[in-house]
Amino acid sequence: MNGKRTLADLSYRIAHLSQSFGLDRAIDITTDRTRAYQRKRLEEGAAPATINRELAALRRMLSLAFNAGKLSRIPKIEMLAEDNVRESFLEHGESTTLLEKLPEPVRDLVEFEYLSGWRQGSVKKLQWTDVDMATHTARLRSENSKNKISWILPLTGKLLEVIQRRVKERRLDCSYVFHRDGRQIKDYRAAWATACKDSGLVAGGAG
């Protein structure tokens, strides 16, 4: 209703929440159960920041129900500590080595991020309707832009090579430029961590 750009991300978070709370009454969701959810997601390999965003969505749902008079109380939901400090940047040689260690199609996605300067979420949402091979341009739609401003990216050099490789992997059943077997790439933390380890670099946040 508020025209938020994060509806797709919210749907992704709800998918995980539904596995633990989907069949329960809202009143039965307690602080202890949210803590158990945190432990479960950590064991599955989810990052603290990801888990926090998921529980923030749950807290918002419960708050809306409470404000509407449909819920008598809201459980206290404590968030996990996040380590989001960026300690270093990759040199060009390091980035080249890292890219070589990444599996396709994650390699193309990361290289497009690196060369374009686009935010990770914007690249993941890039669709073929945003790409014009006749003029060699890619359009960042306003709904996928942090500042909600649309702009055009010229596709030249290695950027064009990335898109040309993706053209060969294009599927009729998937609208996204970067996909795994026809499914939008939403998380590549495992591949990133493995590539960093194999490259002798310290794994940073991704996915």
C-alpha positions as CSV (number, residue, x, y, z in Angstrom):
1,M,0.0,0.0,0.0
2,N,2.9,2.4,0.7
3,G,4.6,1.6,-2.6
4,K,7.7,0.1,-1.0
5,R,10.4,-1.2,-3.4
6,T,11.2,-4.1,-1.1
7,L,8.1,-6.3,-1.8
8,A,10.1,-9.0,-3.5
9,D,12.6,-9.1,-0.7
10,L,9.8,-9.3,1.8
11,S,8.3,-12.3,0.0
12,Y,11.7,-14.0,0.2
13,R,11.9,-13.4,4.0
14,I,8.4,-14.5,4.6
15,A,9.2,-17.8,2.9
16,H,11.7,-18.6,5.7
17,L,9.3,-17.4,8.4
18,S,6.5,-19.5,7.1
19,Q,8.5,-22.7,7.7
20,S,8.6,-22.0,11.4
21,F,5.5,-19.9,12.1
22,G,3.2,-20.4,9.2
23,L,0.8,-22.8,10.9
24,D,0.7,-21.0,14.3
25,R,-1.6,-18.4,15.8
26,A,0.1,-15.1,16.2
27,I,-0.6,-15.1,20.0
28,D,1.5,-18.3,20.2
29,I,4.7,-16.7,18.8
30,T,6.8,-16.0,21.9
31,T,10.3,-14.6,22.6
32,D,11.6,-18.1,23.2
33,R,10.4,-19.2,19.8
34,T,12.0,-16.3,18.0
35,R,15.3,-17.2,19.7
36,A,14.9,-20.8,18.6
37,Y,14.3,-19.4,15.0
38,Q,17.5,-17.5,15.2
39,R,19.5,-20.6,16.3
40,K,17.9,-22.6,13.5
41,R,18.7,-20.0,10.8
42,L,22.3,-19.7,12.1
43,E,22.7,-23.5,11.8
44,E,21.4,-23.3,8.2
45,G,24.2,-20.8,7.5
46,A,22.2,-17.6,7.3
47,A,24.0,-14.4,8.2
48,P,22.9,-12.4,11.3
49,A,21.9,-9.5,9.2
50,T,19.6,-11.7,7.1
51,I,18.0,-13.2,10.2
52,N,17.5,-9.7,11.6
53,R,15.7,-8.6,8.5
54,E,13.5,-11.7,8.6
55,L,12.5,-11.1,12.3
56,A,12.0,-7.4,11.6
57,A,9.4,-8.4,9.1
58,L,7.8,-10.7,11.6
59,R,7.8,-7.9,14.3
60,R,6.2,-5.5,11.8
61,M,3.4,-8.1,11.1
62,L,2.7,-8.5,14.8
63,S,2.8,-4.7,15.3
64,L,0.2,-4.2,12.5
65,A,-2.1,-6.8,14.1
66,F,-1.7,-5.2,17.5
67,N,-2.5,-1.8,16.2
68,A,-5.5,-3.1,14.5
69,G,-6.8,-4.6,17.8
70,K,-6.4,-8.2,16.6
71,L,-3.6,-9.1,19.0
72,S,-3.4,-8.5,22.7
73,R,0.4,-8.4,23.0
74,I,3.7,-8.4,21.0
75,P,6.6,-10.6,22.1
76,K,10.0,-9.0,22.6
77,I,12.1,-9.9,19.6
78,E,15.9,-9.3,20.2
79,M,18.1,-8.8,17.3
80,L,21.5,-10.5,16.7
81,A,24.7,-8.5,16.6
82,E,25.8,-7.6,13.1
83,D,29.3,-7.1,11.9
84,N,29.0,-4.9,8.8
85,V,32.3,-3.2,9.0
86,R,34.1,-3.0,5.7
87,E,37.8,-3.4,6.4
88,S,39.3,-3.4,3.0
89,F,38.7,-3.1,-0.8
90,L,39.9,-5.4,-3.5
91,E,42.7,-4.4,-5.8
92,H,42.2,-5.1,-9.5
93,G,44.5,-8.1,-9.5
94,E,42.7,-9.6,-6.4
95,S,39.3,-9.1,-8.0
96,T,40.4,-10.9,-11.2
97,T,41.7,-13.8,-9.1
98,L,38.5,-13.9,-7.1
99,L,36.3,-13.9,-10.2
100,E,38.2,-16.8,-11.6
101,K,37.3,-18.8,-8.5
102,L,33.6,-18.1,-8.6
103,P,31.2,-20.5,-10.4
104,E,29.0,-19.5,-13.3
105,P,26.6,-17.7,-13.3
106,V,27.6,-16.0,-10.0
107,R,30.9,-14.9,-11.7
108,D,29.0,-12.9,-14.4
109,L,26.7,-11.3,-11.7
110,V,29.7,-10.2,-9.5
111,E,31.7,-9.0,-12.5
112,F,28.7,-6.9,-13.6
113,E,28.4,-5.4,-10.1
114,Y,32.2,-4.6,-10.1
115,L,32.2,-3.0,-13.5
116,S,28.9,-1.1,-13.4
117,G,29.1,0.2,-9.8
118,W,25.4,-0.8,-9.4
119,R,24.2,-1.9,-6.0
120,Q,24.0,-5.7,-5.6
121,G,20.2,-5.7,-5.3
122,S,19.8,-3.7,-8.5
123,V,22.0,-6.2,-10.5
124,K,20.1,-9.2,-9.1
125,K,16.8,-7.7,-10.3
126,L,18.0,-6.8,-13.8
127,Q,15.7,-8.3,-16.4
128,W,15.9,-8.7,-20.2
129,T,13.3,-6.0,-20.7
130,D,15.8,-3.6,-19.1
131,V,18.5,-4.6,-21.7
132,D,18.6,-3.2,-25.2
133,M,21.2,-5.1,-27.3
134,A,20.5,-2.9,-30.3
135,T,21.8,0.2,-28.5
136,H,24.0,-1.7,-26.0
137,T,22.4,-0.2,-23.0
138,A,21.0,-1.4,-19.7
139,R,18.3,0.5,-17.8
140,L,18.2,0.8,-14.0
141,R,14.5,1.1,-13.2
142,S,13.5,3.6,-10.6
143,E,11.9,0.9,-8.4
144,N,15.2,-0.9,-8.3
145,S,17.2,2.2,-7.5
146,K,18.0,3.3,-4.0
147,N,17.2,7.0,-4.8
148,K,14.3,5.9,-7.1
149,I,15.9,7.6,-10.1
150,S,16.1,5.7,-13.4
151,W,19.2,5.9,-15.5
152,I,20.8,4.3,-18.5
153,L,24.1,2.3,-18.4
154,P,26.2,2.1,-21.6
155,L,27.3,-1.5,-22.2
156,T,30.9,-1.4,-23.5
157,G,34.0,-3.5,-23.2
158,K,33.9,-6.2,-20.5
159,L,30.4,-5.1,-19.4
160,L,29.1,-5.9,-22.9
161,E,31.0,-9.2,-22.8
162,V,29.2,-10.2,-19.6
163,I,25.8,-9.5,-21.2
164,Q,26.7,-11.3,-24.3
165,R,27.6,-14.4,-22.2
166,R,24.3,-14.1,-20.5
167,V,22.4,-13.9,-23.8
168,K,23.7,-17.4,-24.5
169,E,22.2,-18.6,-21.2
170,R,18.9,-16.8,-21.7
171,R,15.8,-18.9,-21.0
172,L,12.2,-18.4,-22.1
173,D,11.0,-19.4,-18.6
174,C,13.1,-16.8,-16.8
175,S,13.0,-13.0,-17.2
176,Y,16.2,-12.3,-15.1
177,V,19.6,-11.8,-16.8
178,F,21.4,-13.5,-13.9
179,H,19.9,-16.8,-12.9
180,R,20.6,-20.3,-11.7
181,D,18.8,-22.8,-13.8
182,G,16.0,-20.4,-14.5
183,R,15.7,-19.0,-10.9
184,Q,16.7,-15.5,-9.9
185,I,20.0,-15.4,-8.0
186,K,19.2,-14.0,-4.5
187,D,22.0,-15.4,-2.3
188,Y,25.6,-16.4,-3.2
189,R,27.3,-16.2,0.2
190,A,28.5,-19.8,0.1
191,A,30.1,-19.4,-3.4
192,W,31.7,-16.1,-2.3
193,A,33.2,-17.5,0.9
194,T,34.6,-20.5,-1.0
195,A,36.1,-18.3,-3.7
196,C,37.7,-16.0,-1.1
197,K,39.2,-19.0,0.7
198,D,40.5,-20.5,-2.6
199,S,42.0,-17.1,-3.5
200,G,43.7,-16.6,-0.2
201,L,41.5,-13.6,0.6
202,V,39.3,-13.0,3.7
203,A,35.7,-13.6,3.0
204,G,33.5,-10.6,3.2
205,G,29.7,-10.0,3.0
206,A,27.9,-11.0,-0.2
207,G,24.6,-12.4,-1.4
